[in-house]
Each structure stands twice: as C-alpha cells, then as structure tokens.
Amino acid sequence: LPPAANASEQAGPEVDVMAVEAVYRAILETYNPNLLAVLARSCIALLEGMSGHYEDATCQGWLPALLVLLQSPLNGEATFADTLLPRLYRVVLGIPTPSKFVLIEWLGRFPAELFGARFVRAGQRYITQRLRAGHKPHDSLIVLAARVLALFHAANEKNQLAPYQEFCNAELSKALSLKEEYMRWVQLQQEDSKKKANAFVSFCQTPFLLTPETKTLILQGEANLQKHHVARMNMAAAPFSAQPNGGLLDLRVCRERIREDALQQIMRRPQDLKKPLRVKFVSEGVEEEAVDEGGVTKEFFQLLVRAIFDTRFGMFTYDDETRTFWFSLSLMAADPVQAELEFQLVGIVLGLAIYNHVILDVHFPRVVYKKLKNAPLVFSDLEDTLPTVAAGLKQLLDYEGDVENDICRTFEVEYECLGERKTHVLVPGGEHVPVTEANRELFVELYTRWALQEQIQRPFSAFASGFLQVCGGPALSLFRYEELELLVCGLPHLDFVALQQVTRYDGGYNPTHPTMVKLWEVVHEFDMDQKKRFLFFITGCDRAPVGGLGTLQLIVQRSGPDADRLPTAHTCFNALLLPEYNTRAKLRNHLLLAIENAEGFGLR
C-alpha cells in the first residue's frame, strides 16, 4: 500500500472513540429491540449512501464515519450481523487504496479491547456462523470477511493490539481442502503481479486465518509432494544409475561419531535431501538390527542434536540465564571453511527434522526464528537473547547524569574470541566518537544490530542456507516466526489429560480396563521429568507436536498377561506395548525402569 497522503491522515481521525463507545453502550443498555432495529436500519442507509460515493472516502469526507460504523456492537450480534456486515465489508473493500492505508493507521490507534471485540472477533464470528450454516469456505461472503480481516491484521501487525492467535479460525481451517488450497495458491504465484494483487483463490493468501496445525499439514503435504516428485525422477533415472536405494537418503552413522558421520554423508549428497530419510546405526562396524520405520530416525535426531550443541565443539555458547544456545565465533575464527559447513549442517538438520515430521530438543532464542523469517529485530530481542548485555545498555539509556564524562564510552565495542580481546567500531572512526546523552539511543540501536546480525552474520548465513536448502518451499512463508519455533521444537507444555482422551487401545485393552486405569493413575502422578521420559519412550520426543498432545495418536496395546518383562514401545507408531500387570506397584516400577533406560534400547 502507498503511504498516507498527508500528515493529518497519519495522526488519526477526529473521532472520539470512547465517546462513540459510550453512546453505543447507552443504546444497548436500554434493552429496547425496536431502538436497536432503528439503529441497524440507519447504519444500512448510511452504508448504501457511501457505496455510491467512494471518491469521498477521505479524512475530510465520510471515512471517519466508516470507522464509527465498524465500531458498532451490532456487528457482533447474530440478529443484525447477516444484514449489516456484508454491506459494511463491501464498503470497506470499495474505498480507494490510499484510504485503506489511512483506515489501517486509524484502526491501529484503537484501544486493544475494542479492537479485538469489535473488529477481529466480529469478523471471526461471522465466518464461523456462515460455515456452521452449511456454506462452503469459498462462499463469497466468507471471502469478503477474510479480505477485510486482512486489513485488521495489517493494523495489528503494526501495533500488536490483539494476540496473533485471535486471527486463527479453527472452524475455517477444518473446513478447507488443504491440497486444493495449496495447489491454487502455488499456481497463483506464477501469475503476473496485478492478478496476484486482486485475485483471491486460496486461504493461503490469508495465512493468519489458518491454525498452526493446518499450516503444518500443508507443509507436510508439500514435503510429500516433493518426495513423490523426487521418487518419480529417480525411477526415470534408475535404468541409468548404479546406486542402490536411489529413492532414499540413507545414512549409516556410529553413535560415538554421529556428528562427523552425519556431516560427511549429508554434505556428499545435497541433491538427496528431499528424499525420505532412512537411518542405520553402526556399532563396531556392524549395522544394528533395528529397522527404521520412524523410531530410529527420531533417535538419530535426538543424539545428533545433543552432539551438535555440546559446547565443547565451540559452535554454540550456552546462557544459563535464558537457557538457550547462541552462535559462537570461536569455530568460525579458527577454521572458517569447516565452520561454515558445520553451521550449514545444523540448518539442514532442522530442515530435515521438519521435512520428516520429527520434533527436536533445540533451545534457540526466538530471535533465531525471527531472523529465518526476515522479521524486523528490536531491542527486546536483545533482552531475550543476551540479557546481561541488554541490561547494561538499558542502564545507559536510563542514566540521568553526565553520560559522556561519567560513562566514558565510545562507538566501539569490545568482545572476546579465542581468548583474545577484539574491537569493532559501530560507525567510521567510532573509537573517537563519544557516547553522549544526544546519541546514546543511536549507540544502543547500532549495538543491537551488531550483536544480533553483523557479529554472527557468517555462521547464521551458513545455518540459514542449510535450513532453506531443505525447507525453502512456498509453505514455509505461511508460518509466523512463533509458529516456526513450535514447528521445530514442539510445545513445552504437556497436557496428559488431553493425551489420555485421544489414546487408542488394542489387544483387549479399553479405557475402563483395570490395567489402563492403573496406567493413567501412575502417569498423572509422575513428576514433569518422568512425564517427559514417558513421552520420549513412546514417541521418541519429549515435547508435544503443534496443536498439543491432544493431536497425538497414542496407542496402548496389550502384550500378554502379567509377567516380569518390561514394557516396550514402537516409536514409529507412537505405540506402548504393556503387559497386563497384576498390581499398580508392579506396573509403576516396570514402567519407570523402562522409561529411564530407553535410549538405544527398547526403542524400535
């Protein structure tokens, strides 16, 4: 959108929002249906007049009145919404583009509660009600509401008035044919920019309406399409290829050398990264017997991530305060070529995990995901990433004395690399430029940019190139950086009540079977560490997928009568094989023994 025409439009409308709200509230509190009907008819008459005079939708014209109509509480009432909202939304979309930009600026100045209630939730409620009435997602009025919500979303992105989750519509997400939405969206990307700007063919154009779970399914669908494409290409080339298993990315790794083995094999086969992954562990030169149906792959990622983030290798530093890892400069300074390969491998590993539907135990600060999505960085990102550094800069900003003579800083930064003190100037000749009260905000801005971007540019660029090498398809653009973090790491919150509600039973077990009653009593009594071990034992991951544990398909299968053998698990199927233990104590003891000795044993 172009910038607003003049400064007065940027400043906001001459509308007293709270006075308008007081009038609407007074009308509602009369509890007079006839008065509400009169108000609705008046709004409709005004909208019909506006629809014929879009050239007057300016600050000096009727644009402020449109803002008053958008604020009406009748828009959220089922009795009036079906009549009012289509007319209102058509007018909103009919105004000229510069006026839309002005409207976005004005909407961003509303109080947060009014913005959420009158704009976002009214539109969401309208979409949901039409879907429940039997209308299809691409019903013209649902699309109309989605396009207006896009304007509200633009205002929210600039001012953060409502949580981004409020824009997600679960009802709409469930009603979509994801393959059709994706294919229409991809085809639209091939069109010229004018058609892309005006056509609405897919709800992938309004990704803020889609739940993270829905976006994950689209990403997985895209990955499957790419795998099928690669498989077809391999079949066509098979008569001319001497390589066995050409349709797979086969990795043979030793547990003790997992980082080195993975790096060597992945870097030798960059063209195979989009193939289905199959892992074989090698011990003393002999392949382990386990067949990789998903469980071995999960264990591979767990062990590889643990090795990569071992601070002894010098790739990452660990911050005890934030409990996150950050890019180290040591390896890059010692061996730049090898370091770039190593950081590229980390990015590839994250991409492969997403591509193969595996959640990782990775602890990056959120700014890493913001950088992957090219989101703008701010001082709060430094506070989250390097809190000690940020605290010092905050003290500088808040200092009330003589900044230049008391603080005695220049536009030069000192840091340590491989035990040596190094310096970096933030501006040309920065070592001679003192920090003063007048320029301290500029100093903090430049320091933040250097710490989060320039200082780690080489390792992060290698990391990002590896990630995008695997996950650089269109579907990644649907995700916010917060959702991308969930996609990689899963949810740390574990709702075992939700897991119990969706668990399936086999082999004679059912939800009310005495052994199952004992099992869930034991699991709910576990502390958080034991619950994570239990989850890891069955799924190969101690975090919940996007959408929570309620979206996980856990299976508990009877594996015979009471016995002294331990429970086992098929992590590839999220299945727990549990004997019918006679006592609760025996079940608890055997289950604890199994989950505490799971790694490399009992996982199939």
Order of alpha helices (4+ residues) and beta strands (2+ residues): alpha-alpha-alpha-alpha-alpha-alpha-alpha-alpha-alpha-alpha-alpha-alpha-beta-alpha-beta-beta-alpha-beta-beta-alpha-alpha-alpha-alpha-alpha-beta-beta-alpha-alpha-alpha-alpha-beta-alpha-alpha-beta-beta-beta-alpha
